[in-house]
Amino acid sequence: GGHEFQRWNRPRRNPHVSRCVRPPTAGAAAKEDSVGQLPLLISRHPVSWFLLLTFVISWLLVVWISLGRAGLLSYEPSILWLALVGQFGPSLAAVIVVAAHSGRSGVKELLQGLRRWRLGARSWIVIALFIPVSFALGYVVHLALGGDRLSGGALLNPTFAGTLLGGSVVGLVFGGLSEELGWRGFLLPHLQDRMASLQASLIVALVWSLWHLEPDYLVAGFRDGWAAFFEPWRTYMFQFVMEAVPLTLIMTALWNRTGGSLFSAVVIHSVTNAFISAIPEEWRPLAPTLKWSLIGFEWVFALSAVWWLGEKQRMLRGPGR
């Protein structure tokens, strides 16, 4: 079972990324037997254990908090449990799986990707312009379709700049570090060793989307029946997947181009969340024509970015080719 996780912490065909999980030696296997079978079992099925731990850590807390909000518990758990623990589910799961097999040395190598901050000009341009350009072009289409104009003065309000800057900094931890050790640091490279980067990206995007379980929808389900949960959840999930796929394609291209830079994933995750959070209140909710035009140009931008970053062929090639 060692071969399948021999190369998981590096993008395919890039010799400069360290290997965090190595095949067990005879001595290591004996040591694992002495402390129990769980570490060995995790090593044999790392992706399955990663997914199980990710959803258990995060979803159990979401369900617990939702039960309290729905009045089904005698108390209401603090949302801080979700912010400080549940949100870190993917990264915690990645660390647990790596530590179970390779100990501190494996975790240290996993974290090395955060030090790969020299991304190159093209990568920084893609990170900085993804949402602003998509939004601007989407707004032009929105106006062309007869949509209402947005108040430009809102962008001059200090609140906008403060939210954008503050959100980018806070998002480096909450959203970036809290998730990306798992999604890009573990799951993506492991899947790329088994399939083409495009297939791996689509799977990551789907898992990433499903993981985002909103407490408000569960509260509605607990109070008013599961139809009250599934109806809004389906709409929410469809939109989330449609936005997650183009962002994931960009993040995969950045990961492969930079030799496994977790830093690039953390930054674009943070910046994207900050732009969305900074949308002025007077613009919310976004009109359907603007929302879907924005999403459409996110796809256009992502496909163009993959080509511009020189990752088109690698995105389509199978593992080891």
NUBA-227109 format. One record per residue (C-alpha): residue in three letters; z, y, x. Coordinates in steps of 0.05 Angstrom, whole numbers, padded with zeros to 5 digits, always signed. Example, Ala and Ser with C-alpha at 12.3 -4.5 7.8 and 13.67 -1.06 7.14 Angstrom:
% NUBA-227109
ALA+00156-00090+00246 SER+00143-00021+00273 
END
This chain:
% NUBA-227109
GLY+00000+00000+00000 GLY+00002+00047+00060 HIS-00072+00064+00065 GLU-00076+00102-00001 PHE-00027+00155+00020 GLN-00046+00158+00093 ARG-00083+00224+00088 TRP-00057+00258+00025 ASN-00034+00324+00054 ARG-00100+00346+00082 PRO-00165+00366+00049 ARG-00220+00316+00059 ARG-00262+00321+00122 ASN-00215+00372+00154 PRO-00180+00346+00217 HIS-00136+00407+00225 VAL-00088+00394+00168 SER-00026+00353+00183 ARG-00010+00287+00150 CYS+00055+00289+00113 VAL+00057+00217+00088 ARG+00041+00162+00137 PRO+00035+00087+00127 PRO+00103+00054+00136 THR+00116+00019+00201 ALA+00152-00048+00203 GLY+00216-00011+00223 ALA+00208+00039+00167 ALA+00196-00016+00117 ALA+00259-00052+00139 LYS+00298+00012+00134 GLU+00272+00023+00063 ASP+00293-00047+00044 SER+00363-00033+00069 VAL+00372+00029+00025 GLY+00337+00002-00037 GLN+00269-00009-00067 LEU+00259+00059-00100 PRO+00233+00096-00039 LEU+00184+00039-00025 LEU+00162+00039-00098 ILE+00151+00114-00096 SER+00110+00106-00032 ARG+00065+00054-00064 HIS+00051+00097-00125 PRO+00059+00169-00102 VAL+00015+00203-00154 SER+00046+00166-00213 TRP+00116+00183-00189 PHE+00097+00255-00177 LEU+00071+00263-00248 LEU+00130+00226-00278 LEU+00181+00269-00241 THR+00144+00334-00254 PHE+00143+00324-00329 VAL+00213+00295-00333 ILE+00245+00352-00295 SER+00208+00407-00333 TRP+00199+00378-00403 LEU+00271+00352-00410 LEU+00295+00423-00400 VAL+00243+00452-00448 VAL+00265+00402-00502 TRP+00338+00415-00489 ILE+00330+00491-00495 SER+00285+00484-00556 LEU+00336+00440-00592 GLY+00389+00493-00580 ARG+00343+00549-00606 ALA+00326+00508-00667 GLY+00400+00502-00684 LEU+00403+00427-00673 LEU+00456+00432-00619 SER+00525+00463-00625 TYR+00506+00512-00570 GLU+00444+00546-00542 PRO+00428+00530-00469 SER+00411+00589-00424 ILE+00338+00602-00411 LEU+00358+00607-00337 TRP+00356+00531-00334 LEU+00282+00535-00347 ALA+00270+00593-00301 LEU+00310+00566-00242 VAL+00300+00491-00249 GLY+00247+00472-00300 GLN+00195+00519-00272 PHE+00203+00486-00204 GLY+00187+00417-00231 PRO+00120+00407-00195 SER+00146+00430-00127 LEU+00212+00392-00134 ALA+00173+00329-00152 ALA+00128+00336-00091 VAL+00187+00345-00045 ILE+00223+00285-00075 VAL+00163+00239-00068 VAL+00149+00261+00004 ALA+00223+00258+00024 ALA+00229+00188-00006 HIS+00177+00163+00041 SER+00176+00207+00103 GLY+00243+00242+00101 ARG+00253+00312+00130 SER+00193+00307+00176 GLY+00147+00295+00117 VAL+00176+00353+00077 LYS+00169+00398+00138 GLU+00095+00380+00144 LEU+00086+00393+00070 LEU+00113+00463+00079 GLN+00067+00476+00139 GLY+00012+00497+00090 LEU+00052+00559+00073 ARG+00043+00583+00144 ARG-00033+00582+00140 TRP-00040+00655+00120 ARG-00103+00671+00160 LEU-00152+00662+00104 GLY-00212+00704+00125 ALA-00242+00764+00090 ARG-00281+00726+00037 SER-00220+00688+00014 TRP-00180+00752+00007 ILE-00236+00786-00031 VAL-00239+00728-00081 ILE-00164+00729-00090 ALA-00162+00804-00102 LEU-00222+00810-00148 PHE-00219+00748-00192 ILE-00183+00778-00252 PRO-00202+00852-00245 VAL-00276+00838-00241 SER-00274+00786-00297 PHE-00235+00834-00341 ALA-00281+00893-00327 LEU-00344+00854-00342 GLY-00312+00822-00403 TYR-00294+00892-00428 VAL-00367+00915-00421 VAL-00390+00856-00463 HIS-00334+00870-00513 LEU-00359+00941-00522 ALA-00431+00919-00527 LEU-00411+00873-00584 GLY-00379+00931-00621 GLY-00308+00922-00599 ASP-00257+00979-00598 ARG-00246+01019-00536 LEU-00181+01011-00498 SER-00138+01069-00478 GLY-00154+01082-00405 GLY-00092+01125-00398 ALA-00050+01062-00399 LEU-00074+01044-00330 LEU-00048+01110-00303 ASN+00021+01096-00329 PRO+00070+01080-00272 THR+00093+01021-00313 PHE+00026+00987-00302 ALA+00028+00994-00226 GLY+00101+00975-00224 THR+00091+00912-00266 LEU+00030+00893-00224 LEU+00066+00902-00158 GLY+00132+00873-00180 GLY+00099+00815-00215 SER+00060+00798-00152 VAL+00122+00797-00110 VAL+00166+00758-00159 GLY+00108+00711-00174 LEU+00106+00689-00102 VAL+00168+00648-00118 PHE+00166+00640-00194 GLY+00097+00612-00208 GLY+00072+00607-00136 LEU+00124+00569-00096 SER+00154+00538-00159 GLU+00090+00501-00175 GLU+00040+00500-00117 LEU+00076+00452-00071 GLY+00061+00403-00127 TRP-00007+00422-00155 ARG-00044+00442-00092 GLY+00003+00416-00038 PHE+00008+00345-00065 LEU-00036+00328-00125 LEU-00102+00360-00105 PRO-00109+00332-00034 HIS-00086+00264-00057 LEU-00138+00262-00112 GLN-00192+00288-00064 ASP-00182+00226-00022 ARG-00204+00185-00082 MET-00258+00227-00115 ALA-00302+00288-00110 SER-00268+00355-00107 LEU-00297+00375-00174 GLN-00267+00314-00209 ALA-00201+00325-00173 SER-00201+00398-00195 LEU-00213+00381-00268 ILE-00155+00331-00268 VAL-00108+00382-00235 ALA-00128+00435-00286 LEU-00115+00388-00344 VAL-00047+00365-00318 TRP-00029+00437-00301 SER-00045+00458-00371 LEU-00008+00402-00406 TRP+00054+00416-00364 HIS+00059+00485-00395 LEU+00099+00466-00457 GLU+00122+00528-00493 PRO+00193+00525-00523 ASP+00172+00569-00582 TYR+00123+00516-00607 LEU+00176+00461-00601 VAL+00226+00504-00638 ALA+00176+00511-00695 GLY+00165+00436-00695 PHE+00240+00420-00697 ARG+00251+00470-00753 ASP+00189+00463-00796 GLY+00158+00396-00780 TRP+00108+00375-00727 ALA+00049+00406-00761 ALA+00081+00473-00744 PHE+00081+00451-00671 PHE+00012+00420-00664 GLU-00028+00473-00700 PRO-00012+00532-00654 TRP-00005+00485-00593 ARG-00077+00461-00599 THR-00104+00532-00599 TYR-00058+00551-00541 MET-00077+00490-00501 PHE-00152+00498-00510 GLN-00149+00569-00485 PHE-00103+00550-00427 VAL-00150+00495-00404 MET-00210+00542-00409 GLU-00174+00591-00363 ALA-00142+00539-00317 VAL-00208+00505-00298 PRO-00242+00565-00265 LEU-00178+00586-00230 THR-00169+00514-00205 LEU-00241+00512-00179 ILE-00227+00575-00138 MET-00161+00548-00112 THR-00194+00482-00092 ALA-00249+00520-00055 LEU-00196+00563-00020 TRP-00155+00501-00002 ASN-00214+00465+00029 ARG-00242+00526+00064 THR-00176+00546+00096 GLY-00157+00477+00120 GLY-00102+00466+00069 SER-00071+00534+00060 LEU-00015+00531+00009 PHE-00006+00605+00022 SER-00074+00619-00010 ALA-00054+00580-00073 VAL+00013+00615-00078 VAL-00018+00684-00071 ILE-00075+00676-00121 HIS-00027+00643-00171 SER+00020+00701-00163 VAL-00033+00756-00167 THR-00066+00725-00228 ASN-00001+00720-00266 ALA+00017+00791-00247 PHE-00049+00819-00273 ILE-00039+00783-00339 SER+00033+00808-00345 ALA+00012+00879-00329 ILE-00037+00885-00387 PRO-00011+00946-00425 GLU+00025+00932-00490 GLU-00022+00977-00529 TRP-00079+00931-00509 ARG-00044+00869-00537 PRO-00063+00823-00568 LEU-00131+00824-00536 ALA-00188+00825-00587 PRO-00223+00758-00592 THR-00288+00786-00564 LEU-00251+00814-00503 LYS-00209+00752-00493 TRP-00268+00704-00494 SER-00313+00750-00455 LEU-00259+00753-00401 ILE-00254+00677-00400 GLY-00330+00671-00396 PHE-00333+00716-00336 GLU-00275+00678-00303 TRP-00322+00618-00304 VAL-00380+00659-00277 PHE-00336+00688-00222 ALA-00307+00620-00204 LEU-00375+00586-00198 SER-00401+00644-00157 ALA-00339+00643-00113 VAL-00347+00569-00098 TRP-00418+00582-00075 TRP-00400+00645-00036 LEU-00343+00610+00000 GLY-00392+00556+00022 GLU-00357+00501-00017 LYS-00411+00481-00067 GLN-00433+00418-00032 ARG-00362+00395-00015 MET-00343+00406-00088 LEU-00395+00354-00110 ARG-00390+00303-00054 GLY-00348+00241-00063 PRO-00289+00223-00017 GLY-00306+00211+00055 ARG-00377+00237+00050 
END
